[in-house]
Amino acid sequence: MNNQMKLAIHGGKPVRDSFLSYGKQWIDEQDIQAVTEVLRGDYITTGPQVGKFEEAIAEYVGSKYAVSFANGTAALHGACYAAGISTNDQVITTPMTFVASANCVLYMGGIPVFADIDAKTYNINPQKIEELITANTKAIIPVDFTGQPAQLDRIIKIAKENNLIVIEDAAHSLGAKYKGNKIGSISDMTMFSFHPVKHLTTGEGGIITTNNEGFYKKLLQFRTHGITRDPRQLMKQDGPWYYEMQFLGFNYRITDFQAALGISQLNKLDFFLETRKKYVEIYNSAFRDLQEINVPFQEVHSDSSWHLYIIRLNLEMLNGNRKQIYEALLKENIGVNVHYIPVHLQPYYKQLGYKKGICPEAEKLYEEIITLPLFPAMEEADVHDVIRAVRKVIHHYSKKKT
Ligand SMILES: *Cc1c(COP(=O)(O)O)cnc(C)c1O
């Protein structure tokens, strides 16, 4: 076997010399200038950029209101507060997500209930949601997994019929469309995250978009200790200094320089989205003939924002398991990842009483997936390195001998 074919994990030459991470921010001179301008000014906590950023996001997604938060998790916490989730209320979500989608329910004393996924799209299965509704169910938190919108029309119909609130976790789906409508304008509340691996970054940051004025007001007050200065909301008026803390909120505000970064990043969002899509098309056509892996299935009516590119291994055609293939790719200097460990299998959730076996499709998927690098700051040559590494490793482990 020549040294090109020998896996790096077996002492061969890796496909690339430098390590390629799975996701990374894009920061350019314009972004740096936008931030330093704010740093030289009068406001560095809440100032004029925060409102401008919120308006720009609301306009982009087509919602009436947007309320920014310190991070996406805080934003989900705020949405659960605004939705009125409290002790022992049940909220249905997917296990195939980051822990924050369920933790926000626990913060309010509520009970996350995990509905299994659709084996094709990996998104929450609406039929499973229906089966899990009880008199204590208050909300549904669907996640637009990898950027492909969940089945929102069915989910919203189920919510209407059962008087539930839909809080969409759209951490992966800024810029995505569902049946022609932008994500952020559809559910009761929608959360976006601005963590550096997401579509645009503010360092840490998150936002809730909504068309509901009541939710909007609660979100504003929640992110600043439950305090209001709005004369229409005050119970009395002691003087111009007067404010009231009316419920227990948090300090979840974003800074003005982060908001300035967000505005600058938003100018590039369409380019970011196009670049992700272009790389996905290159991956898809390069893997078309590889029966040992499945490329992501896409619904025809939705337009994914492609946060993640996940391959699913056809284990019966392979001599290795996911761990071996993952480790082999890593040694080729490809920054692979796994999204996600099903939330109910986390030690904390197990200790709360959640059991393995409650979401068999998600549990099976978890054993078979690998996330490949995908971000606008990677070059087309990097995409081809990933393809060469996948083909090399899959060829090595394939049962099919050619
Ligand atoms: C990133 C992410 C979050 C949390 O966002 P942070 O800004 O990191 O707090 C929540 N849900 C999903 C699905 C995510 O990917």
The ligand as a Tripos MOL2 file, in Angstrom:
@<TRIPOS>MOLECULE
LIG
   15    15     1     0     0
SMALL
NO_CHARGES

@<TRIPOS>ATOM
      1 C1        -25.9560   27.1290   19.9190 C.3       1 LIG1
      2 C2        -27.2510   26.5430   20.3020 C.ar      1 LIG1
      3 C3        -28.0020   26.9990   21.4060 C.ar      1 LIG1
      4 C4        -27.4850   27.9440   22.4490 C.3       1 LIG1
      5 O1        -26.9400   29.0920   22.0100 O.3       1 LIG1
      6 P1        -25.8250   29.8680   22.8680 P.3       1 LIG1
      7 O2        -25.8010   31.1930   22.1940 O.co2     1 LIG1
      8 O3        -24.5510   29.1110   22.7330 O.co2     1 LIG1
      9 O4        -26.2920   29.9480   24.2720 O.co2     1 LIG1
     10 C5        -29.2620   26.4590   21.6050 C.ar      1 LIG1
     11 N1        -29.7630   25.5260   20.7910 N.ar      1 LIG1
     12 C6        -29.0650   25.0400   19.7460 C.ar      1 LIG1
     13 C7        -29.6950   23.9970   18.8800 C.3       1 LIG1
     14 C8        -27.7830   25.5150   19.4820 C.ar      1 LIG1
     15 O5        -27.0970   25.0180   18.4440 O.3       1 LIG1
@<TRIPOS>BOND
     1     1     2 1
     2     2     3 ar
     3     2    14 ar
     4     3     4 1
     5     3    10 ar
     6     4     5 1
     7     5     6 1
     8     6     7 2
     9     6     8 1
    10     6     9 1
    11    10    11 ar
    12    11    12 ar
    13    12    13 1
    14    12    14 ar
    15    14    15 1
@<TRIPOS>SUBSTRUCTURE
     1 LIG1         1 GROUP 0 **** ****
